[in-house]
Every structure is written in C-alpha cells, then in structure tokens.
C-alpha cells in the first residue's frame, strides 16, 4: 500500500478571561466562535476559574472535545471584600491583571495562539505565552483598550500600565483583529510608527441562524394595537436609558394617545444611578434578565428592538455592540439610538433600520411614532454576519499561519 498523506489538524489555544458558562457579551462571542472553530481545529482554552458571584448561563455548553484549563482568580469570595479589593487594586491594576501575571499557566502543546479582549488581561497572558513559545499569535479586540471611554475613571497610573502592556501586544502579535474600521483607525493613529494596518483585519461580531427558534408569524399590527419595544443588554457607565425616556416624555406631552400603545421591556442589568431615570418614564418599563437563548427568543417575539449607545462628542461611534448583530439575526425592525457616523450606523442604514443620535430627542420621538404608525416588518437576516461566514474568515487566516 502506498503511504497516505494525512493532514493533521492544528491545535489552537484560545486565551480569554471570560468564557462560557459566564453570561456576558464577550463570553457569548467566545462560545459562538469556538463552536464554529471546533469544525476546523483541535481546541484548547485557557480561561479564569469562575469568579465568585458571577452570573452563569447553563445553556452555554462547549463541545466536550475542547480542553478547558481554568486558571486561579484572585478575587475575594466576599462580595464586600471584592468591591473593596477592586477599588484598592484599581489604582494601578485589577484582579484580571493578577490572573494574567501571577498564575502558573501550562496549557500544553499548541500550534496557534489566539487571545480575545475584553479584558486586556487576556492579551497580557497571551503575550507571556508568546514570549515562551514564539507560536503564531492572533490578538482580537472587541473594544479599544487604553482609549476606551468606558474606562474614563481609571487613574493615570492605571492608564500608564495599560498603555505599556497594550504597546507590547500590538508590537508582538502576528495578526490583529478589530470589529470596526474606526477602532482599527484609532490604533493606527496611536501606533502610527508600527503601520499595524499591514497585519490587521476587520471582522464584525456574528450571529448563529440555527439558534433562533421559529416563531409563529406575527399578525399584522393594526393602528390601534400595542407595539412592544425591547432593549437587551446592560446600562452602565455612560450608556444610559435617558435618550429613550426623554423621547417618551416628549411623546407624552404631544401624542399621549399614541403613547398608550407603547410597551417597553429592558432585559439586562441597570446600574442603580439610572433607576431614577427609568422611574420618570411615562410608560411602565418592565425589567428582567434572561439567558442568552431566551434573549434570542424574546427578540423574535418583540415588534421593535432597541439599540441604545452612549453619545460621542465627535458624532462618530467606534464601537459595534454584539447585540446589534444578534438583532439582525432576529429579523425585526431596529431603532438605533446611536451616533449617526460609524460602523453601527452604517450597518443599520444599509439594512433599512432607524438611526438617531442619542442627543436628538425629537428625532427619536419621531422614529417611535413611525414605528407605531406602520406595520412592523420582517427583515431578512444578512448572511454576511453569520458565524459561519465571519469565523470562517478567521479560520482562513489561522490556516495560513
């Protein structure tokens, strides 16, 4: 018999502080990404031991073929002590930094190193592994690191420490992945001397069509019927429900009859500082939390999906919320309260959805009225954002390394 050429599958090591079954946006992206990558590679994952008090989703189950190594975390078990330690460490580092730098991490042999952030600690640990093994390394950024406006409260010492590590990551990673052109441009301006565009690619977030359970066709909404608006995700930092509530208040003053048809649901966490804003709403806003798969079911059952981003002084939003891509997969109308420039706005317009700057309260009110006066439409989910397509491009890059 002639010798057969057997092509061995490469082994990819993913480094990510957040991973299933933790329930947050980054963990969900890790879950979807690994499910697709498992069709092409042998996989290992180096992640954190589940931090005390972390909310988990038992439905985020990884294939049993993935070898998962959970490294020790340094967060106190007591919630009070945890908050105190976060405040004390926050002057320079955080618990995630200690996870990346103090632990003993031995994931065994692998061919490709792949790290994801948020948080940046995932890249710090990957950098250490790169120094030891010199394996090809792909660093993927879901958000900016040092120049993230949600980190505005970080001290100067903390920002300096983050900047040092960020520069090391940018310099030593073989491939950089960003979700938007705006974030790539931001890094290009910051690290202009390194010409990072040559080793960078843009990959948006993605959705899995098979995860959306078919729903009975919704009956046409008559002009007098109730229309449900639903927001999925957390309100924290500078991301506030205020633009929506202010628009509802404006409608209450000018079009109270229309407002009687509005139902609003928030699915996610609401920082306590926003409670008083929600309480001012002229429409009762129901609040709750759901698992990831339940959130997809609720999206399909809603008439209009809400994207609410923080305003940006220059009118351009560099971020791409993963919920927006899940919304596209649900095939429902989207009211995008986001900057009118940026990838998010471009995607919304391209696919026929609403876009209003968070500061344009009158415009938001007009869009709500438009949603109430027209029959909610069904939209065809765009195939360019499926997990198979987006992660397939990442797989192609890995295969060539």
VOKE-565760 format. One line per 10 residues: for each residue x, y, z of C-alpha. Coordinates in Angstrom, 1 decimal, padded with zeros to 4 digits. Layout:
X Y Z ~ ...
REM end
This chain:
000.0 000.0 000.0 ~ 001.2 003.5 -000.8 ~ 001.7 005.9 002.0 ~ -001.3 008.1 002.7 ~ -000.9 011.8 003.3 ~ -002.8 012.6 006.4 ~ -003.3 016.2 007.1 ~ -003.1 016.8 010.8 ~ -005.5 019.3 012.4 ~ -003.8 022.3 014.0
-004.3 022.9 017.7 ~ -005.4 026.4 018.6 ~ -005.1 027.7 022.1 ~ -007.7 030.4 023.0 ~ -006.8 032.7 025.9 ~ -009.9 034.6 027.2 ~ -010.6 035.7 030.8 ~ -014.3 035.5 030.1 ~ -015.7 032.2 028.7 ~ -018.8 030.0 029.0
-020.7 029.5 031.1 ~ -020.3 033.1 032.2 ~ -023.1 035.2 030.9 ~ -021.8 038.4 029.3 ~ -021.3 039.7 025.8 ~ -017.6 038.5 025.5 ~ -018.3 035.1 026.8 ~ -021.2 034.6 024.3 ~ -018.9 035.7 021.5 ~ -016.3 033.1 022.7
-019.0 030.4 022.7 ~ -020.2 031.1 019.2 ~ -016.6 031.4 017.9 ~ -015.4 028.1 019.4 ~ -018.5 026.3 018.2 ~ -017.5 027.1 014.6 ~ -013.8 026.7 015.1 ~ -014.2 023.2 016.5 ~ -015.2 022.2 013.0 ~ -011.7 023.0 011.8
-009.2 022.7 014.6 ~ -008.4 020.9 017.8 ~ -009.1 023.4 020.5 ~ -007.8 024.3 024.0 ~ -009.0 027.2 026.1 ~ -007.2 029.0 028.9 ~ -009.6 031.0 031.0 ~ -010.5 032.0 034.5 ~ -011.8 029.9 037.3 ~ -015.4 031.1 037.7
-015.2 034.2 039.9 ~ -017.4 034.2 043.0 ~ -020.9 035.6 042.3 ~ -020.5 035.6 038.5 ~ -023.8 035.0 036.7 ~ -023.7 031.9 034.5 ~ -025.8 030.5 031.7 ~ -026.0 026.7 031.8 ~ -027.1 026.7 028.2 ~ -023.7 028.0 027.0
-022.2 024.5 026.7 ~ -019.0 023.9 024.8 ~ -018.2 020.7 022.8 ~ -016.6 018.1 025.0 ~ -013.7 017.9 022.6 ~ -012.4 021.3 023.8 ~ -009.8 021.1 026.5 ~ -010.6 023.8 029.1 ~ -007.9 025.0 031.6 ~ -009.2 027.3 034.3
-006.6 029.4 036.0 ~ -006.9 030.7 039.5 ~ -008.5 034.1 040.1 ~ -007.6 036.4 042.9 ~ -011.0 038.0 043.7 ~ -012.1 037.6 047.4 ~ -015.2 035.3 047.9 ~ -017.0 038.0 049.9 ~ -018.9 040.5 047.7 ~ -018.0 043.4 050.0
-014.3 042.4 050.1 ~ -014.4 042.0 046.3 ~ -015.6 045.6 045.9 ~ -013.0 046.9 048.3 ~ -010.2 045.0 046.6 ~ -011.4 046.2 043.2 ~ -011.2 049.8 044.5 ~ -007.8 049.3 046.0 ~ -006.3 047.5 043.1 ~ -007.9 049.8 040.6
-005.3 052.5 041.2 ~ -002.9 050.5 039.0 ~ -004.2 047.0 038.2 ~ -007.3 044.8 038.7 ~ -007.9 041.2 039.6 ~ -007.9 040.3 035.9 ~ -004.3 041.6 035.7 ~ -003.3 039.4 038.7 ~ -004.9 036.4 036.9 ~ -002.7 037.1 033.9
000.6 037.8 035.6 ~ 000.7 035.8 038.9 ~ -000.7 032.4 038.0 ~ 001.1 029.4 036.7 ~ -000.3 028.6 033.2 ~ 000.7 025.4 031.4 ~ -001.8 024.7 028.6 ~ 000.5 022.1 027.0 ~ 001.3 022.0 023.3 ~ -000.4 024.0 020.6
000.2 025.4 017.2 ~ -001.6 028.8 017.2 ~ -002.2 031.3 020.0 ~ -005.4 033.2 019.9 ~ -006.5 035.8 022.5 ~ -009.6 037.9 022.9 ~ -010.4 041.0 024.8 ~ -012.3 042.5 026.8 ~ -010.5 042.4 029.2 ~ -007.0 043.3 028.1
-005.6 040.8 030.7 ~ -006.3 038.1 028.1 ~ -003.8 039.6 025.8 ~ -001.3 040.1 028.7 ~ -001.3 036.4 029.4 ~ -001.1 035.6 025.7 ~ 001.9 037.9 025.4 ~ 003.6 035.9 028.2 ~ 002.9 032.7 026.3 ~ 004.2 034.2 023.1
007.5 035.1 024.7 ~ 007.9 031.5 025.9 ~ 006.8 029.6 022.7 ~ 007.1 032.1 019.8 ~ 004.0 030.4 018.3 ~ 001.9 032.5 015.8 ~ -000.4 034.8 017.7 ~ -003.7 036.4 016.8 ~ -005.0 039.1 019.1 ~ -008.6 040.1 018.7
-010.0 043.3 020.2 ~ -013.8 043.5 020.7 ~ -013.3 047.1 022.1 ~ -010.5 049.6 022.4 ~ -008.3 049.0 025.4 ~ -006.5 052.1 026.7 ~ -008.6 054.6 024.8 ~ -011.9 053.1 025.9 ~ -014.3 055.9 027.0 ~ -015.9 053.5 029.5
-012.6 053.5 031.3 ~ -012.6 057.2 031.9 ~ -012.3 056.7 035.7 ~ -009.1 054.8 035.5 ~ -006.2 056.6 037.3 ~ -003.2 057.9 035.5 ~ -001.1 055.1 036.9 ~ -003.6 052.5 035.7 ~ -003.7 054.1 032.2 ~ 000.1 054.2 032.0
000.3 050.5 033.0 ~ -002.4 049.5 030.5 ~ -000.6 051.5 027.7 ~ 002.7 049.7 028.3 ~ 001.0 046.3 028.0 ~ -001.1 047.4 025.0 ~ 002.0 048.5 023.2 ~ 003.7 045.2 023.8 ~ 000.6 043.3 022.5 ~ 000.3 045.5 019.4
004.0 045.0 018.6 ~ 004.4 041.3 019.2 ~ 001.1 039.9 017.9 ~ 001.4 038.5 014.4 ~ -002.2 039.3 013.4 ~ -004.6 041.9 014.9 ~ -008.4 041.7 014.6 ~ -010.8 044.6 015.1 ~ -014.6 044.7 014.8 ~ -014.7 048.1 013.1
-012.7 050.3 010.8 ~ -013.0 053.1 013.4 ~ -011.2 051.0 016.0 ~ -008.5 050.0 013.5 ~ -008.0 053.7 012.6 ~ -007.8 054.6 016.3 ~ -005.0 052.0 016.8 ~ -003.4 053.1 013.6 ~ -003.2 056.7 014.8 ~ -001.9 055.6 018.2
000.7 053.3 016.9 ~ 001.4 055.0 013.6 ~ 005.1 054.1 013.5 ~ 004.3 050.4 013.5 ~ 002.0 050.5 010.5 ~ -000.3 048.0 012.1 ~ -002.8 048.0 009.1 ~ -000.5 045.6 007.3 ~ -001.1 042.9 009.9 ~ -004.7 043.8 010.8
-008.1 042.5 009.6 ~ -011.7 043.7 010.4 ~ -014.1 041.0 011.5 ~ -017.5 042.1 012.8 ~ -019.4 040.3 015.5 ~ -021.7 037.5 014.3 ~ -024.9 035.5 014.9 ~ -025.8 031.8 014.5 ~ -029.1 031.4 012.5 ~ -029.8 028.0 013.9
-030.1 029.4 017.5 ~ -033.3 031.4 016.6 ~ -036.3 029.2 017.1 ~ -039.0 029.7 014.6 ~ -041.9 031.8 015.9 ~ -045.4 031.8 014.6 ~ -045.9 034.6 012.1 ~ -046.9 037.7 013.9 ~ -050.3 039.1 012.8 ~ -050.3 042.4 011.1
-050.3 045.1 013.8 ~ -053.4 047.3 013.4 ~ -053.0 051.0 014.0 ~ -054.7 050.6 017.5 ~ -052.6 047.6 018.6 ~ -049.8 047.5 021.2 ~ -046.3 047.7 019.9 ~ -043.5 046.2 022.1 ~ -040.0 047.8 022.2 ~ -037.3 045.7 023.7
-033.7 046.5 024.8 ~ -031.2 043.7 025.5 ~ -028.1 044.4 027.5 ~ -026.8 046.4 030.4 ~ -026.9 050.1 031.2 ~ -023.7 051.2 032.8 ~ -021.1 053.9 032.7 ~ -022.0 056.4 030.0 ~ -024.6 054.1 028.3 ~ -027.8 055.4 029.7
-031.6 054.9 029.0 ~ -032.1 058.6 029.2 ~ -032.5 059.3 025.5 ~ -035.3 056.8 025.2 ~ -037.1 058.0 028.4 ~ -036.8 061.7 027.3 ~ -038.3 060.8 023.9 ~ -041.2 059.0 025.6 ~ -041.7 062.1 027.8 ~ -041.9 064.3 024.8
-044.5 061.9 023.2 ~ -046.4 062.0 026.5 ~ -046.7 065.8 026.2 ~ -047.6 065.9 022.5 ~ -049.0 062.5 021.4 ~ -050.3 060.8 024.5 ~ -052.8 058.7 022.5 ~ -050.0 057.1 020.6 ~ -048.0 056.5 023.7 ~ -050.8 054.4 025.1
-049.9 051.8 022.6 ~ -046.2 051.5 023.7 ~ -044.8 048.7 025.8 ~ -041.2 048.7 026.8 ~ -039.0 045.9 028.1 ~ -035.4 046.0 029.4 ~ -033.6 042.7 029.6 ~ -030.3 043.1 031.4 ~ -028.7 044.9 034.3 ~ -029.4 048.5 035.2
-026.9 050.4 037.3 ~ -028.6 052.0 040.3 ~ -027.7 055.5 039.2 ~ -030.2 055.0 036.3 ~ -033.1 053.9 038.4 ~ -034.5 057.4 038.9 ~ -034.4 058.0 035.1 ~ -036.4 054.8 034.3 ~ -038.9 055.8 037.1 ~ -039.6 059.0 035.2
-040.8 057.1 032.1 ~ -044.5 057.8 031.2 ~ -044.6 054.2 030.1 ~ -044.1 051.4 032.5 ~ -040.8 049.7 031.7 ~ -040.7 046.1 032.7 ~ -037.2 044.8 033.6 ~ -035.8 041.3 033.8 ~ -032.9 039.0 033.0 ~ -032.8 036.1 030.6
-030.4 033.5 029.4 ~ -028.8 034.1 026.0 ~ -031.0 031.7 024.1 ~ -034.1 033.1 025.9 ~ -032.9 036.6 024.8 ~ -033.0 035.4 021.1 ~ -036.5 034.1 021.6 ~ -037.6 037.4 023.1 ~ -036.0 039.3 020.2 ~ -038.1 037.3 017.8
-041.3 038.0 019.9 ~ -040.7 041.8 020.0 ~ -042.0 044.2 017.5 ~ -039.1 046.7 017.6 ~ -035.6 046.1 019.0 ~ -033.7 049.0 020.7 ~ -030.0 049.8 020.3 ~ -029.0 052.5 022.8 ~ -025.4 053.6 022.7 ~ -023.6 056.4 024.5
-023.2 059.7 022.7 ~ -019.8 060.6 021.3 ~ -018.6 064.3 021.2 ~ -017.4 064.0 017.6 ~ -020.7 062.3 016.5 ~ -018.9 059.1 015.5 ~ -019.3 055.8 017.3 ~ -016.2 053.4 017.0 ~ -017.9 050.5 018.8 ~ -020.0 047.7 017.4
-022.3 046.2 020.0 ~ -022.7 042.4 019.7 ~ -026.4 042.8 020.5 ~ -026.8 044.7 017.2 ~ -025.7 041.7 015.2 ~ -028.0 039.4 017.2 ~ -030.8 041.9 016.4 ~ -030.0 041.5 012.7 ~ -030.3 037.7 013.1 ~ -033.7 038.1 014.7
-035.1 039.8 011.6 ~ -037.0 042.5 013.5 ~ -037.1 046.3 013.0 ~ -034.3 048.1 014.9 ~ -034.5 051.6 016.4 ~ -030.8 052.5 016.6 ~ -030.2 055.3 019.1 ~ -026.5 055.7 018.2 ~ -024.1 058.2 016.7 ~ -025.0 058.9 013.0
-021.4 058.1 012.0 ~ -019.7 054.8 012.5 ~ -020.0 051.2 011.6 ~ -023.1 050.6 013.7 ~ -025.0 053.4 011.9 ~ -023.8 052.2 008.5 ~ -025.0 048.7 009.1 ~ -028.4 049.9 010.3 ~ -028.9 052.2 007.3 ~ -027.7 049.6 004.8
-030.3 047.1 006.1 ~ -033.2 049.6 006.3 ~ -033.3 050.4 010.1 ~ -033.6 053.6 012.0 ~ -030.6 055.7 013.1 ~ -030.8 058.6 015.6 ~ -028.1 060.3 017.6 ~ -028.7 059.9 021.3 ~ -028.8 063.7 021.7 ~ -031.6 064.1 019.1
-034.6 063.5 021.4 ~ -037.1 064.9 019.0 ~ -035.8 062.6 016.2 ~ -036.0 059.6 018.5 ~ -039.6 060.5 019.3 ~ -040.4 060.8 015.6 ~ -038.9 057.4 015.0 ~ -041.0 055.9 017.8 ~ -044.1 057.4 016.2 ~ -043.1 056.0 012.8
-042.8 052.5 014.4 ~ -046.3 052.9 015.8 ~ -047.9 054.2 012.6 ~ -046.5 051.4 010.3 ~ -046.9 047.7 010.4 ~ -043.8 046.1 011.9 ~ -041.8 044.4 009.2 ~ -039.9 041.2 008.9 ~ -036.3 041.6 007.7 ~ -034.2 039.0 006.1
-031.1 038.4 008.3 ~ -028.0 039.3 006.3 ~ -025.7 036.3 005.6 ~ -022.5 038.4 005.9 ~ -022.9 038.4 009.7 ~ -023.4 034.7 010.2 ~ -020.9 032.9 012.5 ~ -020.0 030.5 009.7 ~ -019.1 033.4 007.4 ~ -017.3 035.7 009.9
-015.4 033.0 011.8 ~ -014.8 031.2 008.5 ~ -012.6 034.2 007.6 ~ -010.7 033.9 010.9 ~ -010.2 030.2 010.2 ~ -008.7 031.0 006.8 ~ -006.2 033.3 008.5 ~ -005.3 030.7 011.0 ~ -004.9 028.0 008.4 ~ -002.3 030.2 006.6
-000.2 030.8 009.7
REM end
